[in-house]
Amino acid sequence: MSKAKQKVLDTAEALFHQHGYSSISMRDIASALDMQKASLYYHAPEGKEQLYVEVTERMFQRHHQGLKRAIKSGEDIADQLYRIARWIFSQPPMFLFKMMDGDMPALSAENAQHLRNQAYQLLFNPLIAMFQSGIDSGQIRPMAAEQLTGTFLTLMEGVAFAKRHKVSGRAPIENMVDDALDLMIYGIKPRAVS
């Protein structure tokens, strides 16, 4: 990929994630790149939807690689979850649920389905397999691995929302992540102190 195309995708990704698909035009992207709109079509001949699909696929691939590394390097399910969370928050925000509910309906049915399939394959499947492995090894009580995956991703989105909107005050993101994961892993009941 050329440096120019990389810059186009980086800029489009930032704008789509900050404002949402429907609020951004090719003119906005071209302006942010300080280029003519016609020049932008050189990189995305099919227009804004093509750019959005490329940006989203690239983001899913990046997160997939990070998930795989975090899962592989974790000693147990808890360690894997902490490593995954740390990796997620080292990246630009994904806003997965906002994307699914807000952006995908504005795409063609074919592209929306393609991106949903990509999200499931690249994000959900590695987490489902990790949770299933934790269940199979007795680290987690028998539950639906898909439900655990949804719960984990919802917690991460909730932490990102709380941080963006300063719901939890000035708590560092690491503390917020640790609290959310402690809640998921250990529940809300007090634990005995040794």
C-alpha positions as CSV (number, residue, x, y, z in Angstrom):
1,M,0.0,0.0,0.0
2,S,1.4,3.4,-0.9
3,K,2.0,6.1,1.7
4,A,-0.6,8.3,0.0
5,K,-3.2,5.5,0.3
6,Q,-2.2,4.9,3.9
7,K,-2.7,8.5,4.7
8,V,-6.1,8.5,3.0
9,L,-7.2,5.5,5.1
10,D,-5.8,6.9,8.3
11,T,-7.6,10.2,7.8
12,A,-10.9,8.6,6.8
13,E,-10.7,6.2,9.8
14,A,-10.3,9.1,12.2
15,L,-13.1,11.1,10.6
16,F,-15.5,8.1,10.4
17,H,-14.8,7.2,14.0
18,Q,-15.1,10.7,15.3
19,H,-18.3,11.7,13.5
20,G,-19.9,8.5,12.1
21,Y,-20.3,7.4,8.5
22,S,-23.3,9.4,7.6
23,S,-21.9,12.7,8.9
24,I,-18.7,12.6,6.8
25,S,-18.6,13.3,3.1
26,M,-15.8,12.8,0.5
27,R,-15.4,16.6,0.6
28,D,-14.7,16.4,4.3
29,I,-12.1,13.7,3.9
30,A,-10.5,15.5,0.9
31,S,-10.4,18.8,2.9
32,A,-8.8,17.0,5.9
33,L,-6.2,15.7,3.5
34,D,-5.7,19.1,1.9
35,M,-6.4,17.5,-1.5
36,Q,-9.0,18.0,-4.2
37,K,-12.1,15.8,-4.0
38,A,-11.3,14.4,-7.5
39,S,-7.9,13.3,-6.3
40,L,-9.5,11.4,-3.4
41,Y,-11.5,9.3,-6.0
42,Y,-8.2,8.1,-7.3
43,H,-7.8,6.2,-4.0
44,A,-11.4,5.2,-3.7
45,P,-13.1,5.2,-7.2
46,E,-16.3,3.9,-5.7
47,G,-16.5,6.7,-3.2
48,K,-17.2,7.0,0.5
49,E,-18.6,3.6,1.1
50,Q,-15.6,1.9,-0.5
51,L,-13.4,4.0,1.9
52,Y,-15.5,3.1,4.9
53,V,-15.3,-0.7,4.0
54,E,-11.5,-0.5,3.5
55,V,-11.0,1.4,6.8
56,T,-13.2,-1.0,8.7
57,E,-11.6,-4.1,7.3
58,R,-8.2,-2.7,8.1
59,M,-9.3,-2.0,11.7
60,F,-10.7,-5.5,12.1
61,Q,-7.5,-7.0,10.8
62,R,-5.4,-4.9,13.2
63,H,-7.6,-5.9,16.2
64,H,-7.6,-9.6,15.1
65,Q,-3.8,-9.6,15.2
66,G,-3.7,-7.9,18.6
67,L,-6.3,-10.3,20.0
68,K,-4.3,-13.3,18.7
69,R,-1.1,-12.1,20.3
70,A,-2.7,-11.3,23.6
71,I,-4.5,-14.6,23.8
72,K,-1.3,-16.5,22.9
73,S,0.8,-14.7,25.5
74,G,-1.7,-15.0,28.4
75,E,-1.0,-17.6,31.1
76,D,-4.7,-18.3,31.9
77,I,-8.1,-16.9,31.0
78,A,-7.8,-14.0,33.4
79,D,-4.3,-13.0,32.2
80,Q,-5.6,-13.3,28.6
81,L,-8.5,-11.0,29.3
82,Y,-6.3,-8.4,30.9
83,R,-3.8,-8.5,28.0
84,I,-6.6,-8.2,25.5
85,A,-8.1,-5.2,27.3
86,R,-4.8,-3.5,27.6
87,W,-4.2,-4.0,23.9
88,I,-7.7,-2.8,23.0
89,F,-7.1,0.4,24.9
90,S,-3.7,1.0,23.3
91,Q,-5.5,1.4,20.0
92,P,-7.8,4.1,18.6
93,P,-11.3,3.4,19.8
94,M,-13.3,0.9,17.8
95,F,-16.9,1.9,18.8
96,L,-18.1,-1.5,17.5
97,F,-21.7,-1.3,18.7
98,K,-22.1,2.3,17.4
99,M,-20.7,1.1,14.1
100,M,-23.0,-1.8,13.9
101,D,-26.1,0.2,14.9
102,G,-25.3,3.6,13.4
103,D,-23.0,3.1,10.4
104,M,-23.9,-0.3,9.0
105,P,-27.5,0.5,8.2
106,A,-26.3,3.4,5.9
107,L,-24.2,0.9,3.8
108,S,-25.4,-1.3,1.0
109,A,-26.9,-4.6,2.2
110,E,-23.9,-6.4,0.7
111,N,-21.2,-4.3,2.3
112,A,-23.0,-4.2,5.7
113,Q,-23.3,-8.0,5.6
114,H,-19.6,-8.3,4.6
115,L,-18.5,-6.2,7.5
116,R,-20.7,-8.0,10.0
117,N,-19.1,-11.3,8.8
118,Q,-15.6,-9.8,9.1
119,A,-16.4,-8.6,12.6
120,Y,-17.6,-12.0,13.6
121,Q,-14.7,-13.9,12.0
122,L,-11.9,-11.6,13.1
123,L,-13.1,-10.3,16.5
124,F,-15.8,-12.6,17.9
125,N,-14.4,-16.0,16.8
126,P,-11.0,-15.6,18.6
127,L,-12.7,-14.5,21.8
128,I,-15.3,-17.3,21.6
129,A,-12.5,-19.9,21.1
130,M,-10.6,-18.4,24.1
131,F,-13.7,-18.6,26.3
132,Q,-14.5,-22.1,25.1
133,S,-11.0,-23.2,25.9
134,G,-11.4,-21.7,29.4
135,I,-14.6,-23.6,29.9
136,D,-13.1,-26.8,28.6
137,S,-10.1,-26.5,30.9
138,G,-12.3,-25.8,34.0
139,Q,-11.1,-22.1,34.4
140,I,-14.7,-20.9,33.7
141,R,-17.9,-22.5,34.8
142,P,-19.9,-23.9,31.9
143,M,-21.6,-21.1,30.1
144,A,-22.2,-20.0,26.5
145,A,-18.8,-18.8,25.1
146,E,-20.7,-16.5,22.7
147,Q,-22.5,-14.8,25.7
148,L,-19.2,-14.4,27.5
149,T,-17.7,-12.8,24.3
150,G,-20.6,-10.4,24.1
151,T,-20.3,-9.5,27.8
152,F,-16.6,-8.8,27.5
153,L,-17.0,-6.6,24.4
154,T,-19.9,-4.8,26.0
155,L,-17.8,-4.1,29.1
156,M,-14.9,-2.8,27.0
157,E,-17.3,-0.5,25.1
158,G,-18.7,0.7,28.4
159,V,-15.3,1.5,29.8
160,A,-14.5,3.4,26.6
161,F,-17.8,5.3,26.9
162,A,-17.2,6.1,30.5
163,K,-13.7,7.4,29.8
164,R,-14.8,9.5,26.8
165,H,-17.7,11.1,28.8
166,K,-15.7,11.3,32.1
167,V,-18.4,9.3,33.8
168,S,-15.9,7.9,36.3
169,G,-14.1,11.1,37.0
170,R,-10.4,11.1,36.6
171,A,-9.8,7.4,37.1
172,P,-7.0,6.2,34.8
173,I,-8.2,3.9,32.0
174,E,-6.1,1.1,33.4
175,N,-8.0,1.2,36.7
176,M,-11.3,1.3,34.9
177,V,-10.4,-1.7,32.8
178,D,-9.1,-3.6,35.9
179,D,-12.4,-2.9,37.7
180,A,-14.5,-4.0,34.8
181,L,-12.5,-7.2,34.3
182,D,-12.5,-7.9,38.1
183,L,-16.3,-7.6,37.9
184,M,-16.5,-10.0,35.0
185,I,-14.0,-12.5,36.4
186,Y,-14.9,-12.5,40.1
187,G,-18.4,-11.0,40.2
188,I,-19.7,-8.5,42.7
189,K,-19.6,-10.5,45.8
190,P,-16.8,-9.6,48.3
191,R,-13.8,-11.9,48.2
192,A,-12.1,-13.2,51.3
193,V,-8.8,-11.4,51.9
194,S,-5.8,-13.7,52.7
